[in-house]
């Protein structure tokens, strides 16, 4: 090994060791910040997603009928490490907080009105519960997104997000 090669080797080992010594939060990946518009595939206008619906008189619920664009997902987001804002619609909740929820684009989505289309709903699972006393706050969710249609008790969702972190959204 030449002197120059040895110096490069030692520098590479030292750089790797320095990186390993950093706290994991300093070595963390940088998440791509996305908006709700990013969930709609390129070339699909939002106005074509909104559907009609029928009132189910027996259960007093609105059953939206979306066109085919409502279930078209942005495949480029599949497997991507992202950060996005939204509101919580709890699915799994305990005294410690919420560990599974649907991330929705506006307060009250799915509760008192027809749900947004599936490509505007994200099913989130988090190992660290979000506090019950903060359910009405806007939040940021950071984690790995998957583009996959799923049914929940409140709506059909188009994406899942394995959350690594949740934080309060600060309005600027």
N, C-alpha and C positions, 0 to 999 in steps of 0.2 A: 504494500500500500504506500503510495507516494505521500509526501508531506502535505500536499494540497488536498488529496483525497481524504487523508486522515483528519485534517482540519474540518472538512465539510461533514464527515461522518460524526465527529464529536459535536459540531454545531447542531446537527440534526437531532442527535440524542439529547442534547441539552435543551433544545426547543421542545421536544416531546415531553421531557420530564417537567419542564416549567409549565406546560399546558396541563399536565396531569395533576400538578400541585394546586392549580386554580380551583376555587370552589365551583361546584357544578353550575350554579346560577350564572357565573361569569363565562362558562364554556357553553352555555345554552345556545341552541339554534335560534336564528332570527326568524320569527314568524312573519308570513306575508299577511298584511292587513287587508281584509276584504270587506265589501259591503254587501247588502242584500241583493243588489243588482248583479253582482258577480255570480250568484247562484243560478241565474237564468242563463242558459247557453247562449253564446254569441249568435246573433241573427234571429233570435226569438223575441219579438216585441212583447213587453209586459201586458199591453192591452189585449193581446190574444190569449192570455192565460186565464183571465177572469172568466168564471163560468156562471151559469144559471143555477137553479136549484129547485128543490121541492120541500114543502113543509110537511114533516111527519107529525100529524095532529095527535096521534096516540102517545108519542113520547115527547111532544112539544120541542122538537129539534129541527133545525134546518139542515138539509142534506144537499150540499153543493154538488153541482154537476159541472165538472171542469172539462175543457176540451183537451186534446192530446198534448198540447203545449205545457199543461200544468205538471205533467210528470216527466218532462224532458229535463235532464240534469246536466250540469256542466262537468263533464268527465275529466277536464283538466284539473279539477280540485281534488279528485280522488287520490288519497294518500298524501296530500299536501299538509304541511305544518302551517296553520293559519291562526289569525287573531280576528275576531269579529264581535261587534256589539249586538245587544238585543235585550229582551226581557224574558223572565222565567215563567213558565207554566209548569208547576210541579207535577211529577208523576210518582216518584218515590221520596217519601218524607218521613223523618223521625224526629225525636226531640233534639237531636244533634243538628238537623238541617236537611237540606235537599241534596240527594245524590244522583237523581235522574230527573231530567226535565226536558221539555220542548222549548228551545230557544225560538222566540217569535219576534217579528219586526216591530211590533207596537204593543202597548199596554192593552190587555184585555183580549188579544187575539185568541180565538177558539173558545172563549168563555161565554160571551153573550151575543156573538155574531158568528156567521159561518167562518170556518177556519180559512186561512190563506191557502193557496194551492200547495201541494206537496213540495214543489221546488222552492218554497219560501219558508219551510219549517225544518229545523235541525234538532234531532234527538241527541241530547248530551248526557254523558255519564261522567261522573267525577268521583275520584276516591276520597277527596276532602269535601265534606258537606258544606254547602252554602248556607249561612245562618237564616233561620226562619224569619227573623225580624227584619230582613233585608230583601224580601221577595218582590217588593214593588219598585226596587231600584233598577235602573239600567246597568248592565254589566258588560264587561269584556270577557270573552272566553278564548283561551289559547289552547290549541291541541291539534291532534291529527284528524283530518276530515276524511270521511268516506262518502262516496256518492252511491246510495242504495235506498230504494223505496222500502218503507216499513210501515206497518199499521200499529198505532197506539190506541189507547182508549179514548183519546180526544181527537185524533186526526191521523191522516196518512202523512208521513214525513219523507222527504227526499234525500236527506243527508243524516249521517251520524257524526258525532264529534267526541273523541276521547279526550276529555279536558285534562290538561296538565296544570292549568292555573285559571282562577276566576278572580276578577277584581271589579270594584265599582267603577262605572263609567263616569268620568269627570267631564262635565259640559264646559267647553271653552268658549 
